[in-house]
Amino acid sequence: MDAYPPIADHGLVGDLQTAALIAADGTVDWWCTPRFDSPSLFASLLDSDRGGHCRLAADIGDEATVRQLYMPDTAVLVTRYMAQDGVGEVVDFMEPDPSTTPSASHRLVRVARVVRGSLPFELICRPRFDYGRAGHSLDRLDDGSVVFHGPGTDLHLQATAPVALHPDGSDVTARFTLHAGEVAAIVLTSESGGARGGRPGGPVPDAEAIARSYDDCRTFWLTWLRSCRYRGRWHEMVVRSAITLKLLTYAPTGAPIAAATMGLPEQIGGERNWDYRYTWIRDASLSVRALIDLGFTDEAAAFRRWLRARLDDGATASGEPLQIMYRVDGEPHLTEEILDHLEGYRRSAPVRAGNEAADQIQLDIYGEAAYALAEAEEIGGIRGWKVFADLLDWLVDHWDRPDEGIWETRGGRQDFTYSRLMTWVAFDRGVKVATAHSRPADLGPWVAARDAVFRQIVDRGWSPKRRAFVQHYDADVLDASLLLMPRVGFLAPNDPDWLTTLDAMDAELVSDSLVYRYDPAASPDGLRGSEGTFNLCSFLYVQALAKAGRVHQARYAFDKMLTYANHVGLFAEEIGPSGEQLGNFPQAFTHLALIDAAIGLDEELDRQTPPPAGRHDRTRGAQGP
């Protein structure tokens, strides 16, 4: 168990096509390449023995104080080692590639340097290809670099002086000492589909080339952030969340993934261990408004193009116009398999690769897709409008069905209130856009369906006993997904029925401002065990409180939530009973919700205390409408 660092004990670096997790002790314990959803090169986060890792750290035992941070406003990660004999750092980065062309080559740069005294460093590189299932061979080249040959992928390990790489069976080690002002670089370059025996990493980099690469990486992030309009009270956390969302977006298609990892448990020792390296229609669609509010319109437009392409692809294997998730390139096949050779994070098995929930019916995705496309107003021109209108024409005949719901339960289909809510959103946004832009549409059936959904939710989704809207029509169970009801305009945030719903959630689902999705004991979901509070829901709760006029309660809840961020401002999916982070990491949905909560809370606080004359709008900047 001691071989596994806490889930939160990591920073994230990436190049916009893949990403690596680096623990605070300097170990790369998760890296899949050439894409987020590719098999891993390093996966010791899921099996400390079989998974593989690359550790570069000061070799000074327990005497050092270790701290990890990001270079401000970048995705450059710095791990600092402070000991009696010296102070040193390992700087990790991947140079972003915003190209729309997928690359077979990806480079992780690790730079060791000493700023005071002297420190010994140790390098251990133990790649394990294909989630640790495949063996590899090792070649040492004339220039002293090493190539690990795996199935379909090579990993080239290069180093600058004074590092000398020493093959040790199928692995590589090195030990070296740096004095104040000295720098050494370790470069890991993965090449997929290349010929064996070549030089996938190119020539051995010199100090000048590494410095240029570092400067290019830093410049990319600082330039990208110029588009950010947020000027609110929580600038540092919002910017970190925005950078994290960018790192989790696959640049060639504009598709964001749900998280960088797979298999990390929602309960230590439990079976709720899913693969989140894919693009969920729901998560990505709800990101559009946040991205636009922050000023990142290019990212929002890129995802809308990806979404329209999925609609253009036509019906899925199940006959639905969309399925709930896809691979980043739009591929719909996500066969789930159990990697039973991996013991799982802290023995939390099974480890799943792929996600069979892709075959579920979740009707809410049509509302979220409509929500995202409607933000474009013109819906992508005439052709885009036709695809959008065809989707709503189909939904008129298919909205009134049980489904698996937003939480992808595996306990059978129900008439979930949230699913109905989002079908109402689909019709509502469609009617508004068609009317505002004089687009051709069979509005009669759309309006009738919108009104029928509304009446059904009010009649069957409301529990007089609980005085609250409930999870599904056949029970009185509460569900935090309904915190989105006022946000999507179904009712006003101060509607009496909403306020009693919020009170019921506060009494049953909220624990010290942390929010559970639902109670699995009261609403069995087909899985054993329990889970932590859900960070997405905790941030939705903040926004709901603020819009309901409970601004001081909302601010206190928000500030408390921020204390659960890790040391570099990242969040996993859930928070456990002792405040530990659980689930896949970092989770995009959590960071999106953080951004939304910050913007919404800023707006309500400013209404209570108007900013001084001449002060810029907090979310849109001086040039905003």
C-alpha positions as CSV (number, residue, x, y, z in Angstrom):
1,M,0.0,0.0,0.0
2,D,2.9,2.4,0.7
3,A,4.0,2.0,-2.9
4,Y,1.0,4.1,-4.0
5,P,1.1,7.8,-3.5
6,P,-2.2,9.5,-2.7
7,I,-4.2,10.2,-5.9
8,A,-4.0,13.9,-5.2
9,D,-0.2,13.8,-4.9
10,H,0.3,14.5,-8.6
11,G,0.7,17.2,-11.1
12,L,-0.3,17.0,-14.8
13,V,1.7,17.9,-17.9
14,G,0.7,17.3,-21.5
15,D,1.1,18.3,-25.1
16,L,-2.7,18.5,-26.1
17,Q,-2.7,14.9,-27.4
18,T,-1.5,13.0,-24.4
19,A,-0.7,13.7,-20.8
20,A,1.5,12.4,-17.9
21,L,1.0,12.4,-14.2
22,I,4.0,13.1,-12.0
23,A,4.0,12.4,-8.3
24,A,5.4,14.8,-5.8
25,D,8.4,12.5,-5.4
26,G,9.4,12.9,-9.0
27,T,7.9,9.7,-10.4
28,V,6.1,9.6,-13.7
29,D,3.5,6.9,-12.8
30,W,1.0,7.4,-15.6
31,W,1.6,8.1,-19.3
32,C,-0.3,6.8,-22.3
33,T,0.8,7.5,-25.8
34,P,0.3,8.5,-28.6
35,R,-3.2,9.5,-27.4
36,F,-4.9,9.9,-24.1
37,D,-6.8,6.6,-24.7
38,S,-3.8,4.6,-25.9
39,P,-2.3,1.8,-23.9
40,S,0.2,3.0,-21.2
41,L,3.9,3.2,-21.1
42,F,3.9,4.0,-17.4
43,A,1.1,2.8,-15.2
44,S,2.6,2.1,-11.7
45,L,-0.4,4.2,-10.4
46,L,-2.4,1.0,-11.1
47,D,0.2,-1.6,-10.3
48,S,3.4,-0.5,-8.5
49,D,5.3,-3.6,-9.7
50,R,3.9,-4.4,-13.2
51,G,2.8,-1.0,-14.4
52,G,6.2,0.7,-15.0
53,H,7.4,4.2,-14.1
54,C,10.2,6.8,-14.6
55,R,11.6,8.3,-11.5
56,L,14.0,11.3,-11.5
57,A,14.6,12.7,-8.1
58,A,17.2,14.0,-5.7
59,D,18.8,10.8,-4.1
60,I,18.9,12.0,-0.5
61,G,16.5,9.7,1.3
62,D,14.0,11.2,3.8
63,E,16.1,14.1,4.8
64,A,14.8,16.4,2.1
65,T,11.7,18.6,2.1
66,V,9.9,18.2,-1.2
67,R,7.5,20.7,-2.7
68,Q,5.7,20.7,-6.0
69,L,4.3,23.7,-7.9
70,Y,3.5,25.0,-11.4
71,M,5.3,27.8,-13.0
72,P,2.7,30.6,-12.8
73,D,0.1,30.5,-15.6
74,T,1.7,27.5,-17.3
75,A,1.6,23.7,-17.4
76,V,5.3,23.6,-16.5
77,L,5.6,21.5,-13.3
78,V,8.4,22.0,-10.8
79,T,9.4,19.5,-8.0
80,R,11.7,21.1,-5.5
81,Y,14.1,19.3,-3.1
82,M,15.5,21.2,-0.2
83,A,18.1,19.5,1.9
84,Q,21.0,20.6,4.2
85,D,23.6,20.1,1.5
86,G,21.7,21.8,-1.3
87,V,18.5,22.9,-3.1
88,G,17.5,21.4,-6.4
89,E,14.6,21.0,-8.8
90,V,13.2,18.7,-11.4
91,V,11.3,20.7,-14.1
92,D,8.8,18.6,-16.2
93,F,7.0,19.8,-19.3
94,M,5.7,18.7,-22.7
95,E,5.7,21.2,-25.4
96,P,2.1,21.8,-26.6
97,D,1.2,20.9,-30.2
98,P,-2.0,22.7,-31.1
99,S,-2.0,21.1,-34.6
100,T,-5.1,19.5,-36.0
101,T,-2.9,16.6,-37.2
102,P,-2.3,13.7,-34.8
103,S,1.3,13.1,-34.1
104,A,3.1,9.8,-33.7
105,S,5.8,11.4,-31.7
106,H,5.5,12.8,-28.1
107,R,8.2,14.2,-25.9
108,L,8.4,14.5,-22.1
109,V,11.3,16.7,-21.0
110,R,12.7,16.4,-17.4
111,V,15.3,18.9,-16.4
112,A,17.3,18.5,-13.1
113,R,19.1,21.5,-11.8
114,V,20.6,22.7,-8.5
115,V,20.3,26.3,-7.3
116,R,22.3,26.0,-4.0
117,G,25.0,23.6,-2.8
118,S,25.1,20.2,-4.5
119,L,22.7,17.2,-4.7
120,P,22.9,13.7,-6.0
121,F,20.2,12.6,-8.4
122,E,18.8,9.2,-9.4
123,L,17.1,8.1,-12.6
124,I,15.2,4.9,-12.9
125,C,13.3,4.3,-16.2
126,R,11.1,1.1,-16.3
127,P,8.6,1.3,-19.1
128,R,6.0,-1.4,-19.3
129,F,4.2,-1.4,-22.6
130,D,0.5,-2.1,-23.3
131,Y,-0.7,-1.7,-19.6
132,G,2.2,-3.9,-18.6
133,R,1.1,-6.8,-20.7
134,A,3.8,-6.7,-23.4
135,G,7.5,-7.3,-23.1
136,H,10.1,-5.1,-24.8
137,S,13.7,-5.1,-26.0
138,L,16.4,-2.5,-25.4
139,D,19.0,-1.1,-27.7
140,R,21.9,1.2,-26.7
141,L,22.9,3.6,-29.4
142,D,26.4,4.9,-30.2
143,D,25.5,8.4,-28.7
144,G,24.8,6.8,-25.3
145,S,21.0,7.1,-25.6
146,V,18.7,4.1,-25.2
147,V,15.7,2.8,-27.2
148,F,13.0,0.6,-25.6
149,H,11.2,-1.3,-28.3
150,G,7.6,-2.3,-27.5
151,P,4.7,-3.5,-29.7
152,G,4.0,-0.7,-32.1
153,T,5.8,1.9,-30.0
154,D,9.4,2.8,-29.2
155,L,10.5,4.9,-26.3
156,H,13.8,6.8,-26.8
157,L,15.6,7.9,-23.6
158,Q,18.2,10.6,-24.0
159,A,20.3,12.5,-21.5
160,T,22.7,15.4,-21.5
161,A,26.0,15.5,-19.5
162,P,26.8,14.6,-16.8
163,V,24.1,11.8,-17.0
164,A,25.4,8.4,-18.2
165,L,22.6,5.9,-18.9
166,H,23.2,2.4,-17.7
167,P,21.0,-0.5,-19.1
168,D,20.0,-2.8,-16.3
169,G,18.4,-5.8,-18.0
170,S,15.3,-4.3,-19.6
171,D,15.5,-1.1,-17.6
172,V,17.8,1.9,-17.4
173,T,19.3,3.6,-14.4
174,A,21.6,6.6,-13.8
175,R,23.2,8.4,-10.8
176,F,24.8,11.8,-11.0
177,T,25.6,14.8,-8.9
178,L,24.9,18.4,-9.8
179,H,26.4,21.5,-8.2
180,A,24.9,25.0,-8.0
181,G,24.2,26.4,-11.5
182,E,24.5,23.0,-13.2
183,V,21.7,21.5,-15.3
184,A,21.0,18.0,-16.7
185,A,18.1,17.0,-19.0
186,I,16.4,13.7,-19.5
187,V,14.2,13.5,-22.6
188,L,11.7,10.7,-23.1
189,T,10.3,10.5,-26.7
190,S,7.7,8.0,-27.7
191,E,7.3,7.0,-31.4
192,S,4.4,5.0,-32.6
193,G,4.5,2.9,-35.8
194,G,8.1,3.8,-36.5
195,A,10.8,1.5,-37.9
196,R,13.0,-0.3,-35.4
197,G,16.6,0.7,-35.0
198,G,16.1,4.4,-36.0
199,R,16.5,7.5,-33.9
200,P,13.0,8.4,-32.7
201,G,14.2,11.1,-30.5
202,G,16.5,12.8,-33.0
203,P,20.0,13.9,-32.0
204,V,20.9,14.2,-28.3
205,P,19.6,17.6,-27.2
206,D,22.0,20.2,-25.8
207,A,21.3,22.7,-23.1
208,E,20.5,25.4,-25.6
209,A,17.9,23.2,-27.4
210,I,16.3,22.3,-24.0
211,A,16.1,26.0,-23.0
212,R,14.4,26.9,-26.3
213,S,11.9,24.1,-25.8
214,Y,11.2,25.3,-22.3
215,D,10.7,28.9,-23.5
216,D,8.4,27.8,-26.3
217,C,6.3,25.8,-23.8
218,R,6.0,28.7,-21.3
219,T,5.3,31.2,-24.2
220,F,2.5,29.0,-25.5
221,W,0.6,29.0,-22.2
222,L,1.1,32.7,-21.5
223,T,-0.1,33.5,-25.0
224,W,-3.1,31.2,-24.7
225,L,-4.2,32.8,-21.4
226,R,-4.4,36.2,-23.0
227,S,-7.8,35.2,-24.2
228,C,-9.0,34.6,-20.6
229,R,-11.5,37.3,-19.6
230,Y,-12.0,36.3,-16.0
231,R,-11.1,39.1,-13.6
232,G,-12.9,37.7,-10.5
233,R,-12.0,36.9,-6.9
234,W,-10.6,33.5,-7.6
235,H,-8.3,34.2,-10.5
236,E,-5.6,31.7,-9.7
237,M,-8.0,28.7,-9.3
238,V,-10.0,29.6,-12.4
239,V,-6.9,30.0,-14.5
240,R,-5.5,26.7,-13.2
241,S,-8.8,25.0,-14.0
242,A,-8.8,26.5,-17.5
243,I,-5.2,25.2,-18.2
244,T,-6.3,21.8,-16.9
245,L,-9.2,21.7,-19.3
246,K,-6.9,22.7,-22.1
247,L,-4.5,19.9,-21.2
248,L,-7.4,17.4,-21.3
249,T,-8.5,18.4,-24.8
250,Y,-7.4,16.5,-27.8
251,A,-6.2,19.2,-30.2
252,P,-6.6,17.4,-33.5
253,T,-10.4,17.1,-33.0
254,G,-11.2,19.6,-30.2
255,A,-12.7,16.7,-28.1
256,P,-12.2,17.0,-24.3
257,I,-11.8,13.9,-22.3
258,A,-13.4,13.3,-18.9
259,A,-10.1,12.7,-17.0
260,A,-6.5,11.7,-17.8
261,T,-6.7,8.3,-16.0
262,M,-8.6,5.0,-15.8
263,G,-9.2,2.7,-13.0
264,L,-8.7,5.0,-10.1
265,P,-11.3,4.0,-7.4
266,E,-14.2,5.9,-6.0
267,Q,-13.7,3.8,-2.9
268,I,-10.4,2.2,-1.9
269,G,-10.8,-1.5,-2.4
270,G,-14.1,-1.1,-4.3
271,E,-15.2,-2.0,-7.8
272,R,-16.2,1.5,-9.0
273,N,-13.1,1.9,-11.1
274,W,-13.9,3.3,-14.6
275,D,-12.0,4.4,-17.7
276,Y,-12.5,8.2,-18.2
277,R,-10.2,8.8,-21.1
278,Y,-13.0,9.4,-23.5
279,T,-15.3,12.2,-24.6
280,W,-18.7,12.3,-23.0
281,I,-21.4,14.3,-24.9
282,R,-22.7,15.5,-21.5
283,D,-19.4,16.7,-20.0
284,A,-18.1,18.4,-23.1
285,S,-21.4,20.0,-24.0
286,L,-21.8,21.7,-20.7
287,S,-18.3,23.0,-21.1
288,V,-19.2,25.3,-23.9
289,R,-20.8,28.0,-21.8
290,A,-17.9,28.1,-19.4
291,L,-15.4,28.3,-22.2
292,I,-17.3,31.2,-23.9
293,D,-17.6,33.0,-20.6
294,L,-13.9,32.7,-20.0
295,G,-13.2,34.0,-23.6
296,F,-12.0,30.7,-25.1
297,T,-14.3,30.8,-28.1
298,D,-11.9,28.8,-30.4
299,E,-12.1,25.8,-28.0
300,A,-15.9,26.0,-27.8
301,A,-16.2,26.2,-31.6
302,A,-13.8,23.2,-32.1
303,F,-16.0,21.0,-29.8
304,R,-19.2,22.1,-31.6
305,R,-17.6,21.0,-34.9
306,W,-16.7,17.6,-33.3
307,L,-20.3,17.3,-32.0
308,R,-21.9,18.1,-35.3
309,A,-19.6,15.5,-37.0
310,R,-21.0,12.9,-34.6
311,L,-24.5,13.9,-35.7
312,D,-23.5,13.8,-39.3
313,D,-22.2,10.2,-38.8
314,G,-25.8,9.1,-38.4
315,A,-27.4,6.6,-36.1
316,T,-25.3,4.5,-33.8
317,A,-25.3,0.7,-33.5
318,S,-28.3,1.0,-31.0
319,G,-30.3,3.2,-33.5
320,E,-29.8,6.4,-31.4
321,P,-28.6,9.5,-33.1
322,L,-25.8,9.8,-30.5
323,Q,-24.2,7.6,-28.0
324,I,-23.1,8.9,-24.6
325,M,-19.4,8.9,-25.2
326,Y,-16.8,8.4,-28.0
327,R,-13.1,8.2,-28.4
328,V,-11.4,11.5,-29.1
329,D,-11.4,10.9,-32.9
330,G,-15.1,10.1,-32.9
331,E,-14.7,6.3,-32.9
332,P,-17.8,4.9,-31.2
333,H,-16.4,1.5,-30.1
334,L,-15.3,1.4,-26.5
335,T,-15.2,-2.3,-25.6
336,E,-14.6,-2.7,-21.9
337,E,-12.1,-5.3,-20.7
338,I,-10.8,-6.3,-17.3
339,L,-7.0,-6.0,-16.9
340,D,-6.8,-8.7,-14.3
341,H,-2.9,-8.8,-14.3
342,L,-3.0,-5.3,-12.6
343,E,-3.7,-5.3,-8.9
344,G,-5.3,-1.8,-9.1
345,Y,-4.6,1.3,-7.2
346,R,-4.1,0.2,-3.6
347,R,-5.5,-3.2,-4.6
348,S,-8.7,-1.7,-5.9
349,A,-9.7,-4.2,-8.6
350,P,-11.0,-4.7,-11.2
351,V,-9.0,-2.4,-13.4
352,R,-11.1,-1.6,-16.5
353,A,-9.9,-0.4,-19.9
354,G,-12.7,0.8,-22.2
355,N,-16.2,1.6,-21.0
356,E,-19.3,-0.5,-21.7
357,A,-21.5,2.4,-20.5
358,A,-21.1,3.7,-24.1
359,D,-23.9,1.4,-25.0
360,Q,-26.3,2.8,-22.4
361,I,-29.3,4.9,-23.2
362,Q,-29.0,8.3,-21.5
363,L,-31.6,10.7,-22.9
364,D,-30.1,13.7,-21.2
365,I,-27.3,13.9,-23.8
366,Y,-29.8,15.3,-26.4
367,G,-30.5,18.3,-24.1
368,E,-26.8,18.8,-23.4
369,A,-26.0,18.6,-27.1
370,A,-28.7,21.1,-28.0
371,Y,-27.5,23.3,-25.2
372,A,-24.0,23.3,-26.7
373,L,-25.1,23.8,-30.3
374,A,-27.6,26.5,-29.4
375,E,-24.8,28.6,-27.9
376,A,-23.6,28.9,-31.5
377,E,-27.0,30.5,-32.3
378,E,-26.6,29.9,-36.1
379,I,-26.0,26.2,-35.3
380,G,-23.3,26.0,-37.9
381,G,-25.1,27.5,-40.9
382,I,-27.9,25.9,-43.0
383,R,-26.5,22.4,-43.1
384,G,-25.8,22.5,-39.3
385,W,-29.4,23.6,-38.7
386,K,-30.8,20.7,-40.7
387,V,-28.9,18.2,-38.6
388,F,-30.0,20.0,-35.4
389,A,-33.7,20.1,-36.6
390,D,-33.6,16.4,-37.6
391,L,-32.3,15.5,-34.1
392,L,-35.3,17.3,-32.5
393,D,-37.8,15.8,-34.9
394,W,-36.4,12.3,-33.8
395,L,-36.6,13.3,-30.1
396,V,-40.3,14.2,-30.4
397,D,-41.0,10.5,-30.8
398,H,-38.4,9.1,-28.4
399,W,-38.1,11.3,-25.3
400,D,-40.6,9.4,-23.1
401,R,-38.5,6.4,-22.3
402,P,-36.7,5.0,-19.2
403,D,-32.9,5.1,-19.4
404,E,-29.8,4.6,-17.3
405,G,-29.5,8.2,-16.3
406,I,-26.6,10.7,-15.9
407,W,-24.8,8.6,-13.3
408,E,-24.6,5.5,-15.7
409,T,-26.2,3.2,-13.1
410,R,-26.0,-0.5,-13.8
411,G,-29.1,-1.4,-11.9
412,G,-31.8,-1.1,-14.6
413,R,-33.5,1.7,-16.4
414,Q,-35.8,4.2,-14.8
415,D,-37.7,7.3,-15.7
416,F,-35.0,9.7,-14.4
417,T,-36.1,13.2,-13.8
418,Y,-32.8,14.7,-14.9
419,S,-33.1,12.9,-18.2
420,R,-36.5,14.4,-18.8
421,L,-35.3,17.8,-17.7
422,M,-32.6,17.8,-20.4
423,T,-35.0,16.7,-23.1
424,W,-37.1,19.8,-22.1
425,V,-33.9,21.8,-22.6
426,A,-33.5,20.3,-26.1
427,F,-37.0,21.4,-27.2
428,D,-36.8,24.7,-25.4
429,R,-33.5,25.7,-27.1
430,G,-34.6,24.5,-30.4
431,V,-37.8,26.6,-30.4
432,K,-35.9,29.7,-29.2
433,V,-33.2,29.4,-31.9
434,A,-35.7,28.7,-34.7
435,T,-37.8,31.6,-33.7
436,A,-34.9,34.1,-33.2
437,H,-33.2,33.2,-36.5
438,S,-36.3,32.4,-38.6
439,R,-35.1,28.9,-39.3
440,P,-37.4,26.3,-40.9
441,A,-38.8,23.9,-38.3
442,D,-41.9,21.9,-37.5
443,L,-42.4,24.0,-34.4
444,G,-45.8,22.6,-33.4
445,P,-44.5,19.1,-32.3
446,W,-41.5,20.7,-30.7
447,V,-43.6,23.0,-28.6
448,A,-46.1,20.2,-27.7
449,A,-43.2,17.9,-26.7
450,R,-41.6,20.7,-24.6
451,D,-44.8,21.4,-22.8
452,A,-45.5,17.7,-22.3
453,V,-42.1,17.1,-20.7
454,F,-42.6,20.1,-18.4
455,R,-46.0,18.8,-17.2
456,Q,-44.6,15.3,-16.7
457,I,-41.7,16.5,-14.6
458,V,-44.0,18.7,-12.4
459,D,-46.6,15.9,-12.0
460,R,-44.4,12.8,-11.7
461,G,-40.9,14.2,-10.8
462,W,-42.2,16.1,-7.8
463,S,-42.6,14.3,-4.4
464,P,-45.3,16.0,-2.2
465,K,-43.9,13.9,0.7
466,R,-40.4,15.3,0.3
467,R,-41.5,18.6,-1.1
468,A,-38.7,18.2,-3.6
469,F,-38.0,17.1,-7.1
470,V,-36.7,13.5,-7.0
471,Q,-34.3,11.2,-8.8
472,H,-36.9,9.2,-10.8
473,Y,-40.6,8.8,-10.9
474,D,-40.9,5.6,-8.9
475,A,-39.1,6.7,-5.7
476,D,-38.6,9.6,-3.3
477,V,-34.8,9.6,-3.6
478,L,-33.0,12.9,-4.0
479,D,-30.4,13.5,-6.8
480,A,-27.9,16.3,-6.9
481,S,-28.0,16.3,-10.8
482,L,-31.2,18.4,-10.4
483,L,-29.1,21.2,-9.0
484,L,-29.0,22.2,-12.7
485,M,-32.7,22.9,-12.9
486,P,-32.5,26.7,-12.4
487,R,-29.3,27.0,-14.4
488,V,-31.0,25.6,-17.6
489,G,-34.1,27.8,-17.0
490,F,-36.6,25.2,-16.1
491,L,-37.6,27.2,-13.1
492,A,-36.5,30.4,-11.3
493,P,-33.7,30.0,-8.7
494,N,-36.0,31.4,-6.1
495,D,-39.1,29.4,-7.0
496,P,-40.7,28.1,-3.8
497,D,-40.7,24.5,-5.1
498,W,-37.0,24.8,-5.9
499,L,-36.1,26.3,-2.5
500,T,-37.7,23.4,-0.7
501,T,-35.9,21.0,-3.1
502,L,-32.6,22.8,-2.2
503,D,-33.5,22.5,1.5
504,A,-34.1,18.8,1.2
505,M,-30.8,18.2,-0.6
506,D,-29.1,20.3,2.1
507,A,-30.5,18.0,4.8
508,E,-29.8,14.7,3.1
509,L,-27.0,15.0,0.4
510,V,-24.8,17.7,1.9
511,S,-22.0,17.0,4.4
512,D,-20.0,20.1,5.5
513,S,-20.7,21.7,2.0
514,L,-19.6,18.5,0.2
515,V,-22.4,16.9,-1.9
516,Y,-23.2,13.3,-2.6
517,R,-24.7,12.5,-6.0
518,Y,-27.5,10.3,-4.4
519,D,-27.8,7.6,-1.7
520,P,-27.0,4.2,-3.3
521,A,-28.6,2.5,-0.3
522,A,-31.9,4.2,-1.0
523,S,-31.5,3.9,-4.8
524,P,-29.5,0.8,-5.7
525,D,-27.3,1.3,-8.7
526,G,-26.2,-2.3,-9.4
527,L,-22.8,-1.9,-7.9
528,R,-21.3,-2.9,-4.5
529,G,-19.8,-0.5,-2.1
530,S,-20.1,3.3,-1.6
531,E,-18.4,6.4,-2.9
532,G,-17.3,9.8,-1.8
533,T,-18.9,13.1,-2.3
534,F,-19.0,14.2,-5.9
535,N,-17.0,17.4,-6.6
536,L,-19.1,18.4,-9.6
537,C,-22.2,18.4,-7.4
538,S,-20.4,20.3,-4.7
539,F,-19.7,23.2,-7.1
540,L,-23.2,23.0,-8.6
541,Y,-24.5,23.4,-5.1
542,V,-22.4,26.6,-4.7
543,Q,-23.9,28.0,-7.8
544,A,-27.5,27.0,-6.8
545,L,-27.1,28.6,-3.4
546,A,-25.7,31.8,-4.9
547,K,-28.6,32.1,-7.5
548,A,-31.1,31.4,-4.7
549,G,-29.9,34.4,-2.8
550,R,-28.0,32.5,-0.2
551,V,-24.8,34.2,-1.2
552,H,-22.9,34.1,2.1
553,Q,-23.6,30.4,2.5
554,A,-22.5,29.9,-1.1
555,R,-19.2,31.7,-0.6
556,Y,-18.4,29.8,2.5
557,A,-19.2,26.5,0.7
558,F,-17.0,27.5,-2.2
559,D,-14.0,28.5,-0.1
560,K,-14.3,25.3,1.8
561,M,-14.3,23.3,-1.5
562,L,-11.1,25.0,-2.6
563,T,-9.4,23.6,0.5
564,Y,-9.8,20.1,-1.0
565,A,-7.8,21.0,-4.1
566,N,-4.4,19.3,-4.1
567,H,-1.1,21.2,-3.7
568,V,-1.1,22.4,-7.3
569,G,-4.8,23.3,-7.6
570,L,-6.1,20.0,-9.1
571,F,-9.2,18.0,-8.3
572,A,-10.1,14.4,-8.8
573,E,-13.7,13.2,-9.2
574,E,-14.6,12.8,-5.5
575,I,-13.7,13.5,-1.9
576,G,-13.5,10.7,0.6
577,P,-14.6,10.6,4.2
578,S,-11.2,11.9,5.5
579,G,-10.9,14.6,2.8
580,E,-8.8,12.5,0.4
581,Q,-9.3,12.7,-3.3
582,L,-10.8,9.7,-5.0
583,G,-11.6,8.6,-8.6
584,N,-10.0,9.6,-11.8
585,F,-7.7,12.5,-11.8
586,P,-7.8,15.3,-12.7
587,Q,-11.5,15.4,-13.7
588,A,-12.6,17.9,-16.3
589,F,-16.2,18.1,-15.1
590,T,-15.0,19.2,-11.7
591,H,-12.9,22.0,-13.1
592,L,-15.7,23.1,-15.4
593,A,-18.0,23.3,-12.4
594,L,-15.4,25.2,-10.4
595,I,-15.3,27.8,-13.2
596,D,-19.0,28.1,-13.4
597,A,-19.4,28.4,-9.6
598,A,-16.7,31.1,-9.5
599,I,-18.3,33.1,-12.3
600,G,-21.8,32.7,-10.8
601,L,-20.7,33.6,-7.3
602,D,-18.8,36.6,-8.5
603,E,-22.0,37.9,-10.2
604,E,-24.1,37.5,-7.1
605,L,-21.5,39.1,-4.8
606,D,-21.2,42.0,-7.2
607,R,-24.9,42.5,-7.2
608,Q,-24.8,42.8,-3.4
609,T,-21.8,45.1,-3.5
610,P,-21.5,46.9,-6.8
611,P,-17.9,47.4,-8.0
612,P,-16.4,50.9,-8.0
613,A,-17.0,53.0,-11.1
614,G,-14.8,52.1,-14.0
615,R,-14.0,48.6,-12.7
616,H,-14.0,46.0,-15.4
617,D,-16.7,43.3,-15.6
618,R,-15.4,40.3,-13.7
619,T,-16.0,37.6,-16.3
620,R,-16.0,39.4,-19.6
621,G,-13.3,42.0,-19.3
622,A,-13.3,45.6,-20.6
623,Q,-14.5,44.7,-24.1
624,G,-17.3,42.3,-23.0
625,P,-21.0,43.1,-23.8
